Amino acid sequence: MSGLTPALSTPSLTAGPARVVAQPIRLAWPGRLTRALVVTDMLAIAVSLMVAQLVRFGAPPAGRPAMESLYLWVAVAIAVLWLVTLSATRSRDTRVIGVGVLEYQRVLNATLWTFGLLAILAFIAQLDVARGYLAVALPVGLVLLLGGRVVWRRTLVALRRSGRCLTGAIVVGPAADVRRVVAQLQVNLRAGYRPIAVVVTDGRRLKEWVDSIPEIPIDELPAISRRTRTRAVMIAGNLPGGREQIREIGWQLENARTELILVSRLTDVAGPRMHLRPVQDLPMVHVDLPQYTGVNHAIKRVMDVVAAGAALVLLAPLLAFLAMSIRLSSDGPVIFRQTRVGLKGTTFTMFKFRSMVVDAEARLAELQAERDAGNAVLFKIKDDPRITPIGRIMRRYSLDELPQFMNVLLGDMSLIGPRPPLPAEVEMYEDRVNRRLLIKPGITGLWQVSGRSNLSWEDSVKLDLSYVENWSVTGDLVILLKTARAVFRKEGAY
């Protein structure tokens, strides 16, 4: 996406004692990204319809039979309806592209709406559309659409890491809140905002930012934001004038290209769980509390059983090869059994391919001194001498964890979830960490796609608790896609 231009590339302007970076007159990258997504969506839909045609009816004959003519118009109708629903669900909104699962959820919703409306139209018009054709077009198209979004998301994130495709923002609020928001924006470039100035409302001066991020007085905020064409003003925390001051700032920014963003103090709460209810004089933000039973968990269980069963069947030759390799390379059992803690503190036996020598547990004490200093609870060291040569290869690509599909079938684990802990680890948990046990442990999860063994204990807990609080079916699908990338990157696998 070489055509996307830097969001902040013009000279800075002097505003009072501070120099605030001016924004371009026009941001080119949002429009170009949207057009690129439209083209990618069109190609994905076209390919899915061609695949459906070939699978259901085979290669077209030399002539032009009536069936071919009919499905040419069916394909055109599906393509147009699909593109319209992708636009109607705002799946290409720049506010959702590049971060979170909302973009993927909108693509999924658009796909289901397309085929639902198609079924209704076919029923009303008494059209006999081959179900096999639709049964192929829907999943193939959905996979290709999501794959295209993943590719563009990675491209956008890479550009943002290089300082491009970022929107300048002025952060307003008390010093502690401003510090928190600025630090998050500088680390989480996926959000797409770059702090270009701050307004500290509680009288404290952030000296360490004087040379890098200018500090401006709040009474000059509207004028400076207009002169520098700032496109985002973020309110972090409470202002001295309360909501009246926020409303006044909004009035002063009217008719400008500036969006007013209220940064929530609700940490570790995913966006889909928050809903704004605009009641007159009393706007309310509803937060959906986590539920650990119900329809979504039933869907999750069905997905687990289907996926685990299919994996065991399809991977049977690989499982047999790995079992034979372990048996021939070292003495001891092929399967390593270990007690782990699962849902609500119950224990179960977890299965793995044995990747260590038989007396690995007995040699654990002598290796305690080499404990990873960044992880006070988990015992993980690089170049562990207990790992066998075949075990090292299996761990590199997470092949030793394949027998855990059997744990999923038995109901002890899920495909996606927190890391299954040892009983000794659970005994060291603080009260809040016990919330990891409110959901079944998983073969993979946020911890695996975010660094695995390279993570500190605190980071591992934060990721697991975030998953427990905010999990969704769509989020699980995204983690599965990221897991494949993490396995091949071999990051933190030892």
C-alpha positions in Angstrom: 0.0 0.0 0.0 2.7 2.4 -1.1 0.1 5.0 -2.0 -0.8 5.7 1.7 0.9 9.0 2.7 2.1 10.0 6.2 -0.6 11.5 8.4 1.9 14.0 9.9 4.3 15.4 7.4 4.0 19.2 7.3 6.0 21.7 9.3 5.0 22.6 12.8 3.3 25.8 13.7 4.1 28.0 16.7 1.2 28.4 19.1 2.1 30.6 22.0 5.1 29.1 23.8 4.6 25.7 22.4 5.1 24.3 18.9 2.3 22.0 17.9 2.8 19.8 14.8 0.3 20.9 12.1 -1.7 18.3 10.3 -2.1 17.9 6.5 -4.9 19.7 4.8 -6.3 16.4 3.6 -5.6 12.9 4.8 -5.1 10.7 1.7 -4.7 7.3 3.4 -8.2 6.7 4.7 -9.7 7.0 1.2 -7.0 4.9 -0.4 -7.4 2.2 2.2 -11.1 2.1 1.7 -10.7 1.7 -2.0 -8.2 -1.0 -1.6 -10.6 -2.9 0.7 -13.4 -2.5 -1.8 -11.2 -4.0 -4.6 -10.0 -6.8 -2.2 -13.6 -7.6 -1.2 -14.7 -7.7 -4.9 -11.9 -10.2 -5.7 -12.7 -12.4 -2.7 -16.3 -12.5 -3.7 -15.6 -13.2 -7.3 -13.2 -16.1 -6.5 -15.7 -17.6 -4.0 -18.5 -17.6 -6.7 -16.2 -19.1 -9.3 -15.1 -21.8 -6.9 -18.8 -22.5 -6.1 -19.6 -22.8 -9.8 -16.7 -25.2 -10.4 -17.5 -27.4 -7.4 -21.2 -27.6 -8.0 -21.4 -27.7 -11.8 -17.9 -28.4 -13.0 -16.1 -26.6 -15.8 -18.5 -24.9 -18.2 -19.1 -26.8 -21.5 -18.4 -25.4 -24.9 -22.0 -24.2 -25.4 -24.0 -21.9 -23.2 -26.8 -24.0 -21.6 -29.6 -22.3 -19.7 -28.2 -23.4 -16.3 -25.0 -21.4 -17.0 -26.9 -18.3 -18.0 -29.1 -18.6 -14.9 -26.1 -18.8 -12.5 -24.3 -16.0 -14.2 -27.1 -13.7 -13.1 -27.3 -15.4 -9.7 -23.6 -14.7 -9.2 -24.0 -11.1 -10.2 -26.9 -10.7 -7.8 -25.0 -12.3 -4.9 -21.9 -10.2 -5.6 -23.8 -6.9 -5.7 -25.8 -7.8 -2.6 -22.7 -8.9 -0.7 -20.8 -5.7 -1.5 -23.9 -3.6 -0.5 -24.2 -5.4 2.9 -20.4 -5.0 3.5 -20.9 -1.2 3.0 -24.2 -1.1 5.0 -22.6 -2.8 8.0 -19.7 -0.2 7.9 -17.2 -3.0 7.7 -14.7 -0.5 6.1 -15.1 2.2 8.6 -11.6 3.6 9.4 -12.5 3.6 13.1 -12.7 -0.2 13.2 -10.1 -1.1 10.7 -6.8 -2.3 12.1 -7.9 -2.9 15.7 -10.1 -5.3 17.7 -12.6 -7.8 16.3 -15.4 -5.5 15.4 -14.3 -5.3 11.8 -14.3 -9.1 11.5 -17.7 -9.2 13.2 -19.1 -6.8 10.7 -17.8 -8.9 7.8 -19.4 -12.0 9.3 -22.7 -10.1 9.8 -22.6 -8.8 6.3 -22.1 -12.3 4.9 -24.9 -13.8 7.0 -27.2 -11.0 5.9 -26.4 -11.5 2.3 -27.3 -15.2 2.3 -30.2 -14.7 4.5 -31.7 -12.1 2.2 -30.9 -14.2 -0.8 -32.8 -17.1 0.8 -35.8 -14.9 1.4 -35.7 -13.5 -2.2 -35.4 -16.9 -3.7 -38.4 -18.1 -1.7 -40.5 -15.1 -2.6 -39.6 -15.3 -6.3 -39.8 -19.1 -6.3 -36.2 -19.4 -7.7 -34.7 -22.8 -7.4 -31.1 -22.0 -6.5 -28.8 -25.0 -5.9 -28.1 -25.3 -2.1 -24.7 -26.8 -2.9 -23.7 -23.7 -4.8 -24.5 -21.5 -1.8 -23.0 -24.0 0.7 -19.7 -23.5 -1.1 -19.8 -19.8 -1.8 -20.6 -18.8 1.8 -17.7 -20.4 3.7 -15.1 -19.8 0.9 -16.2 -16.2 0.5 -16.1 -15.6 4.3 -12.6 -17.1 4.6 -11.3 -15.0 1.7 -12.9 -11.8 2.9 -11.5 -12.3 6.4 -8.1 -13.2 4.9 -8.1 -10.0 2.9 -8.9 -7.9 6.0 -6.0 -9.7 7.9 -3.6 -8.8 5.1 -4.6 -5.2 5.0 -4.6 -4.9 8.8 -1.0 -6.2 8.9 0.0 -3.8 6.2 -1.7 -0.9 8.0 0.0 -1.8 11.3 3.4 -2.0 9.6 2.9 1.5 8.1 1.9 2.9 11.5 5.0 1.4 13.1 7.0 3.3 10.6 5.2 6.6 11.5 2.7 6.7 8.7 -1.1 6.6 8.6 -1.4 8.1 12.1 -3.9 10.8 13.1 -2.6 13.6 15.4 -4.4 14.0 18.7 -4.4 16.5 21.6 -4.9 14.8 24.9 -6.7 16.7 27.6 -7.1 15.9 31.3 -5.4 15.5 34.7 -1.7 14.7 34.6 -2.1 11.0 35.6 -4.8 10.3 33.0 -2.9 12.2 30.3 0.2 10.2 31.1 -1.7 7.0 30.9 -3.4 7.8 27.6 -0.2 9.1 25.9 1.8 6.1 27.0 -0.9 3.7 25.6 -1.1 5.6 22.3 2.7 5.5 21.9 2.8 1.8 22.5 -0.5 0.7 20.9 -0.1 2.1 17.4 -3.0 0.0 16.2 -5.3 2.7 17.6 -4.0 5.0 14.8 -3.5 8.1 16.9 -0.3 10.0 17.7 -0.2 12.5 20.6 1.0 15.9 19.3 0.2 18.0 22.3 -1.2 17.7 25.8 -3.4 19.9 28.0 -2.9 19.2 31.8 -5.9 20.5 33.8 -4.8 19.9 37.4 -1.8 22.3 37.5 0.9 19.6 37.4 3.6 20.0 34.8 4.9 17.0 33.0 8.6 18.1 32.7 9.8 15.0 30.9 7.5 15.8 27.9 8.6 19.4 27.4 11.0 18.6 24.6 8.9 15.9 22.9 5.2 16.7 23.3 4.3 20.4 23.8 1.9 21.4 26.6 -0.7 24.0 25.8 -3.2 25.9 28.0 -6.8 24.7 27.9 -8.2 28.1 26.9 -6.1 28.0 23.7 -7.1 24.4 22.8 -9.9 25.3 20.3 -7.8 27.9 18.5 -4.7 25.7 18.3 -6.6 22.7 17.2 -8.2 24.7 14.4 -4.9 26.4 13.3 -3.0 23.1 13.3 -5.9 21.2 11.7 -5.9 18.7 14.6 -8.4 15.9 13.8 -8.8 14.4 17.3 -9.1 15.9 20.8 -9.1 13.2 23.5 -10.6 13.9 26.9 -8.9 11.7 29.5 -10.4 11.8 33.0 -12.4 14.6 34.6 -12.0 18.3 33.6 -12.3 21.1 36.2 -15.5 22.3 34.7 -17.0 18.8 34.4 -19.4 17.8 31.6 -20.2 21.5 31.0 -16.6 22.1 30.0 -16.6 19.1 27.7 -19.8 20.4 26.1 -18.2 23.8 25.7 -15.1 22.3 24.0 -17.5 20.4 21.7 -19.3 23.6 20.7 -16.0 25.4 20.1 -14.8 22.6 17.8 -18.0 22.6 15.7 -17.7 22.8 11.9 -14.0 21.7 12.2 -12.6 18.4 11.0 -12.0 17.4 14.6 -13.5 14.5 16.4 -14.0 14.6 20.2 -13.1 11.4 21.9 -13.9 10.6 25.5 -11.4 8.0 26.8 -13.1 5.5 29.1 -11.7 4.7 32.5 -13.1 1.2 32.2 -9.8 -0.7 31.7 -9.8 -4.3 30.4 -13.3 -3.9 29.0 -13.6 -4.8 25.3 -15.5 -2.4 23.1 -18.3 -4.8 22.2 -19.2 -5.0 25.9 -19.9 -1.3 26.1 -23.1 0.3 24.8 -24.1 3.9 24.9 -27.7 4.6 25.8 -28.4 8.3 25.0 -31.1 9.3 27.6 -31.9 13.0 27.7 -29.6 14.8 30.2 -28.4 11.4 31.5 -26.3 9.5 28.8 -25.5 6.1 30.2 -22.8 3.6 29.2 -23.9 0.0 29.7 -21.2 -2.6 30.3 -22.2 -6.2 29.6 -21.0 -8.3 32.5 -19.2 -11.6 31.6 -21.4 -14.6 31.4 -20.0 -18.1 31.8 -23.1 -20.1 30.7 -25.6 -19.7 27.9 -25.9 -19.9 24.2 -22.5 -18.6 23.3 -20.8 -21.1 25.6 -22.9 -23.9 24.0 -21.7 -22.7 20.5 -18.1 -22.6 21.8 -18.5 -26.3 23.0 -19.9 -27.3 19.6 -17.0 -25.7 17.8 -14.6 -27.4 20.2 -16.0 -30.9 19.5 -16.3 -30.4 15.8 -12.8 -28.9 15.4 -11.0 -31.3 17.8 -12.7 -34.4 16.2 -11.8 -33.2 12.7 -8.2 -32.4 13.8 -7.6 -35.9 15.2 -8.9 -37.5 12.0 -7.0 -35.3 9.6 -3.8 -35.3 11.7 -3.8 -39.1 12.3 -0.8 -39.8 10.0 1.2 -37.0 11.6 0.3 -38.2 15.1 1.4 -41.7 14.3 4.7 -40.5 12.8 5.4 -38.4 15.9 4.6 -41.2 18.2 6.9 -43.6 16.3 9.7 -40.9 16.4 9.4 -40.5 20.2 9.4 -44.3 20.7 12.5 -44.8 18.6 14.5 -41.8 19.8 14.4 -42.3 23.6 13.2 -44.6 26.3 9.9 -44.0 28.0 6.2 -43.5 27.2 5.0 -41.7 24.1 2.4 -39.7 25.9 3.2 -37.5 28.9 0.4 -37.2 31.4 0.3 -34.3 33.9 -2.3 -33.1 36.4 -3.5 -29.6 35.5 -6.2 -27.4 37.0 -9.3 -26.6 34.8 -12.7 -25.1 35.1 -13.6 -23.9 38.6 -10.5 -25.4 40.1 -11.2 -29.0 39.1 -8.2 -31.1 38.2 -7.8 -33.2 35.1 -5.0 -35.2 33.3 -3.6 -33.3 30.4 -2.0 -35.2 27.5 1.1 -34.2 25.6 3.7 -35.9 23.5 6.7 -36.5 25.7 9.3 -34.0 24.8 11.7 -34.5 27.7 13.7 -37.3 29.2 11.9 -39.8 31.5 13.4 -38.3 34.7 12.6 -34.7 33.8 10.5 -34.2 36.9 13.2 -35.6 39.2 15.8 -33.2 37.7 13.5 -30.2 38.2 14.9 -29.2 41.6 18.5 -28.8 40.3 17.3 -26.4 37.6 15.3 -24.1 39.9 18.2 -21.8 40.2 18.0 -21.1 36.4 14.4 -20.0 36.7 13.4 -17.2 34.3 13.8 -14.1 36.3 10.9 -12.4 34.5 8.4 -15.1 35.6 8.0 -15.7 39.3 5.5 -18.5 39.0 6.1 -20.4 35.8 9.2 -22.4 35.4 10.5 -21.9 31.8 14.2 -21.8 30.8 15.7 -21.6 27.3 17.9 -24.6 26.2 16.4 -26.8 28.9 18.8 -29.8 29.1 16.0 -32.2 29.8 14.4 -31.7 26.3 15.1 -34.5 23.8 16.2 -33.7 20.2 12.8 -34.7 18.8 11.2 -32.9 21.7 12.9 -29.7 20.8 11.6 -29.9 17.2 8.1 -30.6 18.5 8.1 -27.7 20.9 9.4 -25.3 18.3 6.2 -25.9 16.2 3.9 -26.8 19.2 3.5 -30.4 17.9 3.8 -31.8 21.4 0.4 -30.2 22.3 -1.5 -32.1 19.6 -2.8 -34.8 21.9 -4.6 -32.1 23.8 -7.3 -32.3 21.2 -8.3 -35.4 23.1 -8.7 -33.3 26.3 -11.0 -31.0 24.3 -13.2 -33.9 23.2 -13.4 -35.1 26.8 -14.5 -31.6 27.9 -11.6 -30.8 30.1 -10.2 -28.1 27.8 -11.2 -25.8 25.0 -9.5 -24.9 21.7 -9.1 -21.3 23.0 -8.7 -20.3 26.6 -6.2 -19.5 29.4 -3.1 -21.5 29.8 -3.8 -24.7 31.8 -2.0 -24.2 35.1 -0.3 -26.7 37.5 -1.8 -27.2 41.0 1.4 -25.7 42.5 0.9 -22.6 40.4 -2.7 -22.2 41.5 -1.7 -22.3 45.2 0.4 -19.2 44.5 -2.5 -17.3 42.9 -3.7 -14.0 44.3 -7.5 -13.7 44.6 -8.0 -11.9 41.3 -5.8 -14.4 39.4 -8.3 -17.2 40.4 -10.7 -15.6 37.8 -8.6 -17.5 35.2 -10.4 -20.6 36.4 -13.9 -19.3 35.4 -13.4 -20.7 31.9 -11.9 -23.9 30.5 -8.2 -23.7 29.7 -7.3 -23.8 26.1 -4.8 -25.4 23.7 -4.1 -21.9 22.5 -5.0 -18.4 23.6 -4.0 -14.8 23.9 -0.9 -15.9 25.9 0.3 -18.0 22.9 -0.2 -15.4 20.2 1.4 -12.7 22.3 4.8 -14.2 23.1 4.2 -17.5 24.9 7.2 -18.3 27.2 8.8 -14.8 26.6 6.0 -13.2 28.6 6.4 -12.3 32.2 4.0 -13.7 34.8 2.2 -10.4 35.1 1.7 -10.1 31.3 0.5 -13.7 31.2 -2.1 -13.0 33.9 -3.2 -9.8 32.2 -3.8 -11.6 28.9 -5.6 -14.5 30.5 -7.9 -12.3 32.6 -8.6 -10.1 29.5 -9.7 -13.2 27.6 -11.9 -14.4 30.5 -13.6 -11.1 30.7 -14.1 -10.3 27.0 -14.1 -13.6 25.1 -16.4 -14.0 22.1 -16.9 -16.5 19.3 -15.5 -14.1 16.7 -12.6 -13.3 19.0 -11.8 -17.1 19.2 -11.7 -17.3 15.4 -9.2 -14.4 15.3 -7.0 -16.1 17.9 -7.0 -19.3 15.8 -5.8 -17.3 12.8 -3.1 -15.6 14.9 -2.1 -19.0 16.4 -1.0 -20.3 13.0 1.2 -17.3 12.5 2.7 -17.6 16.0 3.5 -21.3 15.5 5.4 -20.6 12.3 7.2 -17.6 13.8 8.3 -19.9 16.7 8.3 -16.9 19.0 8.7 -17.8 22.7 8.5 -21.5 21.9 11.0 -23.5 24.1 
